[in-house]
Amino acid sequence: MKRPGGLAHRFFQHGGNLRVPTIVLAELYAGARKLPSPDRLLVAISELTREVAILDS
């Protein structure tokens, strides 16, 4: 999620066909909130949730 050419790019590339369990989403948010400046990463996670299906787990 930190590098534009990294994992986030792959998620956006396959948008609509990917599913993320709620526990993984929670881990992403928890990890971001541990950072000194989480704002940019929180925005990226929010954008990701618009591009993937969220699975109840």
N, CA, C and O atoms as CSV, one atom per row, in Angstrom:
chain,resi,resn,atom,element,x,y,z
A,1,MET,N,N,0.811,-1.195,0.000
A,1,MET,CA,C,0.000,0.000,0.000
A,1,MET,C,C,0.856,1.261,0.000
A,1,MET,O,O,0.354,2.346,-0.293
A,2,LYS,N,N,2.128,1.136,0.320
A,2,LYS,CA,C,2.963,2.324,0.438
A,2,LYS,C,C,3.530,2.778,-0.895
A,2,LYS,O,O,3.823,3.962,-1.066
A,3,ARG,N,N,3.694,1.854,-1.854
A,3,ARG,CA,C,4.305,2.214,-3.128
A,3,ARG,C,C,3.266,2.146,-4.243
A,3,ARG,O,O,2.544,1.153,-4.340
A,4,PRO,N,N,3.171,3.174,-5.086
A,4,PRO,CA,C,2.181,3.160,-6.165
A,4,PRO,C,C,2.321,1.966,-7.103
A,4,PRO,O,O,1.314,1.471,-7.609
A,5,GLY,N,N,3.526,1.496,-7.346
A,5,GLY,CA,C,3.733,0.385,-8.255
A,5,GLY,C,C,3.659,-0.962,-7.569
A,5,GLY,O,O,3.898,-1.989,-8.204
A,6,GLY,N,N,3.338,-0.982,-6.303
A,6,GLY,CA,C,3.333,-2.209,-5.524
A,6,GLY,C,C,1.982,-2.902,-5.504
A,6,GLY,O,O,1.264,-2.935,-6.503
A,7,LEU,N,N,1.660,-3.444,-4.365
A,7,LEU,CA,C,0.452,-4.236,-4.196
A,7,LEU,C,C,-0.818,-3.442,-4.491
A,7,LEU,O,O,-1.750,-3.975,-5.092
A,8,ALA,N,N,-0.868,-2.199,-4.085
A,8,ALA,CA,C,-2.063,-1.382,-4.330
A,8,ALA,C,C,-2.371,-1.305,-5.818
A,8,ALA,O,O,-3.529,-1.406,-6.224
A,9,HIS,N,N,-1.330,-1.127,-6.632
A,9,HIS,CA,C,-1.530,-1.073,-8.080
A,9,HIS,C,C,-2.160,-2.365,-8.591
A,9,HIS,O,O,-3.043,-2.331,-9.448
A,10,ARG,N,N,-1.712,-3.492,-8.074
A,10,ARG,CA,C,-2.266,-4.779,-8.510
A,10,ARG,C,C,-3.743,-4.895,-8.130
A,10,ARG,O,O,-4.542,-5.415,-8.908
A,11,PHE,N,N,-4.107,-4.419,-6.948
A,11,PHE,CA,C,-5.509,-4.441,-6.542
A,11,PHE,C,C,-6.347,-3.592,-7.481
A,11,PHE,O,O,-7.406,-4.030,-7.931
A,12,PHE,N,N,-5.891,-2.388,-7.782
A,12,PHE,CA,C,-6.647,-1.501,-8.651
A,12,PHE,C,C,-6.714,-2.046,-10.078
A,12,PHE,O,O,-7.710,-1.853,-10.775
A,13,GLN,N,N,-5.667,-2.714,-10.501
A,13,GLN,CA,C,-5.621,-3.295,-11.842
A,13,GLN,C,C,-6.711,-4.357,-12.009
A,13,GLN,O,O,-7.282,-4.496,-13.091
A,14,HIS,N,N,-6.996,-5.097,-10.953
A,14,HIS,CA,C,-7.977,-6.176,-11.016
A,14,HIS,C,C,-9.264,-5.802,-10.286
A,14,HIS,O,O,-10.017,-6.679,-9.862
A,15,GLY,N,N,-9.510,-4.524,-10.141
A,15,GLY,CA,C,-10.688,-4.037,-9.425
A,15,GLY,C,C,-11.970,-4.690,-9.913
A,15,GLY,O,O,-12.159,-4.918,-11.108
A,16,GLY,N,N,-12.844,-4.985,-8.962
A,16,GLY,CA,C,-14.108,-5.623,-9.298
A,16,GLY,C,C,-14.042,-7.127,-9.247
A,16,GLY,O,O,-15.078,-7.784,-9.152
A,17,ASN,N,N,-12.853,-7.691,-9.307
A,17,ASN,CA,C,-12.710,-9.140,-9.299
A,17,ASN,C,C,-12.054,-9.657,-8.031
A,17,ASN,O,O,-11.873,-10.864,-7.877
A,18,LEU,N,N,-11.701,-8.775,-7.135
A,18,LEU,CA,C,-11.012,-9.189,-5.925
A,18,LEU,C,C,-11.912,-9.043,-4.719
A,18,LEU,O,O,-12.795,-8.186,-4.670
A,19,ARG,N,N,-11.659,-9.917,-3.733
A,19,ARG,CA,C,-12.410,-9.890,-2.497
A,19,ARG,C,C,-11.446,-9.833,-1.331
A,19,ARG,O,O,-10.413,-10.503,-1.336
A,20,VAL,N,N,-11.781,-9.038,-0.335
A,20,VAL,CA,C,-10.929,-8.879,0.837
A,20,VAL,C,C,-11.766,-9.213,2.069
A,20,VAL,O,O,-12.821,-8.612,2.276
A,21,PRO,N,N,-11.315,-10.158,2.889
A,21,PRO,CA,C,-12.042,-10.455,4.128
A,21,PRO,C,C,-11.995,-9.267,5.090
A,21,PRO,O,O,-11.033,-8.499,5.090
A,22,THR,N,N,-13.022,-9.123,5.894
A,22,THR,CA,C,-13.077,-8.009,6.837
A,22,THR,C,C,-11.890,-8.018,7.793
A,22,THR,O,O,-11.416,-6.955,8.193
A,23,ILE,N,N,-11.404,-9.194,8.163
A,23,ILE,CA,C,-10.266,-9.255,9.086
A,23,ILE,C,C,-9.019,-8.652,8.448
A,23,ILE,O,O,-8.226,-8.005,9.132
A,24,VAL,N,N,-8.839,-8.857,7.149
A,24,VAL,CA,C,-7.695,-8.276,6.441
A,24,VAL,C,C,-7.848,-6.759,6.371
A,24,VAL,O,O,-6.881,-6.017,6.548
A,25,LEU,N,N,-9.055,-6.316,6.114
A,25,LEU,CA,C,-9.309,-4.872,6.084
A,25,LEU,C,C,-9.018,-4.252,7.450
A,25,LEU,O,O,-8.421,-3.179,7.537
A,26,ALA,N,N,-9.437,-4.928,8.502
A,26,ALA,CA,C,-9.170,-4.434,9.855
A,26,ALA,C,C,-7.671,-4.368,10.130
A,26,ALA,O,O,-7.197,-3.420,10.757
A,27,GLU,N,N,-6.928,-5.356,9.669
A,27,GLU,CA,C,-5.471,-5.369,9.848
A,27,GLU,C,C,-4.820,-4.211,9.086
A,27,GLU,O,O,-3.876,-3.595,9.581
A,28,LEU,N,N,-5.317,-3.919,7.897
A,28,LEU,CA,C,-4.784,-2.793,7.131
A,28,LEU,C,C,-4.994,-1.479,7.882
A,28,LEU,O,O,-4.082,-0.660,7.993
A,29,TYR,N,N,-6.205,-1.294,8.392
A,29,TYR,CA,C,-6.489,-0.066,9.149
A,29,TYR,C,C,-5.669,0.000,10.432
A,29,TYR,O,O,-5.149,1.060,10.778
A,30,ALA,N,N,-5.551,-1.113,11.135
A,30,ALA,CA,C,-4.778,-1.126,12.382
A,30,ALA,C,C,-3.318,-0.788,12.119
A,30,ALA,O,O,-2.716,-0.009,12.858
A,31,GLY,N,N,-2.747,-1.370,11.069
A,31,GLY,CA,C,-1.359,-1.088,10.720
A,31,GLY,C,C,-1.156,0.364,10.332
A,31,GLY,O,O,-0.158,0.979,10.706
A,32,ALA,N,N,-2.101,0.912,9.581
A,32,ALA,CA,C,-1.993,2.308,9.160
A,32,ALA,C,C,-2.045,3.244,10.362
A,32,ALA,O,O,-1.308,4.229,10.415
A,33,ARG,N,N,-2.900,2.946,11.312
A,33,ARG,CA,C,-3.065,3.819,12.473
A,33,ARG,C,C,-1.856,3.807,13.405
A,33,ARG,O,O,-1.729,4.680,14.264
A,34,LYS,N,N,-0.976,2.837,13.246
A,34,LYS,CA,C,0.247,2.782,14.054
A,34,LYS,C,C,1.326,3.717,13.520
A,34,LYS,O,O,2.301,4.001,14.216
A,35,LEU,N,N,1.158,4.192,12.305
A,35,LEU,CA,C,2.149,5.067,11.689
A,35,LEU,C,C,2.071,6.475,12.269
A,35,LEU,O,O,1.004,6.911,12.702
A,36,PRO,N,N,3.189,7.183,12.280
A,36,PRO,CA,C,3.181,8.572,12.769
A,36,PRO,C,C,2.274,9.478,11.924
A,36,PRO,O,O,1.626,10.379,12.457
A,37,SER,N,N,2.230,9.241,10.631
A,37,SER,CA,C,1.391,10.031,9.717
A,37,SER,C,C,0.581,9.073,8.837
A,37,SER,O,O,0.984,8.779,7.711
A,38,PRO,N,N,-0.541,8.592,9.334
A,38,PRO,CA,C,-1.290,7.559,8.615
A,38,PRO,C,C,-2.225,8.070,7.518
A,38,PRO,O,O,-2.811,7.266,6.793
A,39,ASP,N,N,-2.376,9.379,7.382
A,39,ASP,CA,C,-3.413,9.925,6.499
A,39,ASP,C,C,-3.361,9.394,5.073
A,39,ASP,O,O,-4.388,8.978,4.535
A,40,ARG,N,N,-2.199,9.399,4.460
A,40,ARG,CA,C,-2.082,8.964,3.056
A,40,ARG,C,C,-2.469,7.495,2.903
A,40,ARG,O,O,-3.158,7.122,1.954
A,41,LEU,N,N,-2.024,6.674,3.837
A,41,LEU,CA,C,-2.326,5.246,3.774
A,41,LEU,C,C,-3.806,4.993,4.056
A,41,LEU,O,O,-4.405,4.112,3.439
A,42,LEU,N,N,-4.398,5.739,4.966
A,42,LEU,CA,C,-5.828,5.589,5.241
A,42,LEU,C,C,-6.667,5.941,4.009
A,42,LEU,O,O,-7.683,5.301,3.740
A,43,VAL,N,N,-6.241,6.946,3.278
A,43,VAL,CA,C,-6.936,7.299,2.028
A,43,VAL,C,C,-6.807,6.160,1.019
A,43,VAL,O,O,-7.777,5.812,0.346
A,44,ALA,N,N,-5.621,5.583,0.912
A,44,ALA,CA,C,-5.402,4.475,-0.031
A,44,ALA,C,C,-6.262,3.268,0.346
A,44,ALA,O,O,-6.816,2.606,-0.531
A,45,ILE,N,N,-6.375,2.983,1.625
A,45,ILE,CA,C,-7.213,1.867,2.071
A,45,ILE,C,C,-8.676,2.159,1.754
A,45,ILE,O,O,-9.409,1.280,1.299
A,46,SER,N,N,-9.087,3.376,1.993
A,46,SER,CA,C,-10.460,3.768,1.682
A,46,SER,C,C,-10.748,3.607,0.190
A,46,SER,O,O,-11.813,3.117,-0.187
A,47,GLU,N,N,-9.812,4.015,-0.655
A,47,GLU,CA,C,-9.970,3.854,-2.100
A,47,GLU,C,C,-10.028,2.378,-2.474
A,47,GLU,O,O,-10.786,1.987,-3.362
A,48,LEU,N,N,-9.240,1.575,-1.807
A,48,LEU,CA,C,-9.234,0.136,-2.063
A,48,LEU,C,C,-10.599,-0.473,-1.774
A,48,LEU,O,O,-11.058,-1.341,-2.516
A,49,THR,N,N,-11.251,-0.029,-0.704
A,49,THR,CA,C,-12.553,-0.607,-0.349
A,49,THR,C,C,-13.625,-0.302,-1.393
A,49,THR,O,O,-14.638,-0.998,-1.468
A,50,ARG,N,N,-13.403,0.731,-2.192
A,50,ARG,CA,C,-14.357,1.026,-3.270
A,50,ARG,C,C,-14.116,0.149,-4.492
A,50,ARG,O,O,-14.983,0.036,-5.358
A,51,GLU,N,N,-12.950,-0.465,-4.563
A,51,GLU,CA,C,-12.564,-1.244,-5.739
A,51,GLU,C,C,-12.685,-2.763,-5.560
A,51,GLU,O,O,-12.636,-3.504,-6.542
A,52,VAL,N,N,-12.839,-3.225,-4.334
A,52,VAL,CA,C,-12.899,-4.668,-4.067
A,52,VAL,C,C,-14.179,-4.993,-3.301
A,52,VAL,O,O,-14.794,-4.120,-2.688
A,53,ALA,N,N,-14.562,-6.252,-3.350
A,53,ALA,CA,C,-15.696,-6.713,-2.541
A,53,ALA,C,C,-15.173,-7.076,-1.160
A,53,ALA,O,O,-14.120,-7.700,-1.028
A,54,ILE,N,N,-15.914,-6.683,-0.139
A,54,ILE,CA,C,-15.534,-6.986,1.237
A,54,ILE,C,C,-16.336,-8.209,1.680
A,54,ILE,O,O,-17.565,-8.221,1.613
A,55,LEU,N,N,-15.620,-9.233,2.131
A,55,LEU,CA,C,-16.254,-10.474,2.579
A,55,LEU,C,C,-16.404,-10.482,4.081
A,55,LEU,O,O,-15.477,-10.119,4.804
A,56,ASP,N,N,-17.565,-10.895,4.557
A,56,ASP,CA,C,-17.723,-11.096,5.998
A,56,ASP,C,C,-16.925,-12.320,6.398
A,56,ASP,O,O,-16.933,-13.342,5.711
A,57,SER,N,N,-16.237,-12.197,7.521
A,57,SER,CA,C,-15.462,-13.375,7.976
A,57,SER,C,C,-15.693,-13.634,9.430
A,57,SER,O,O,-15.130,-14.577,9.986
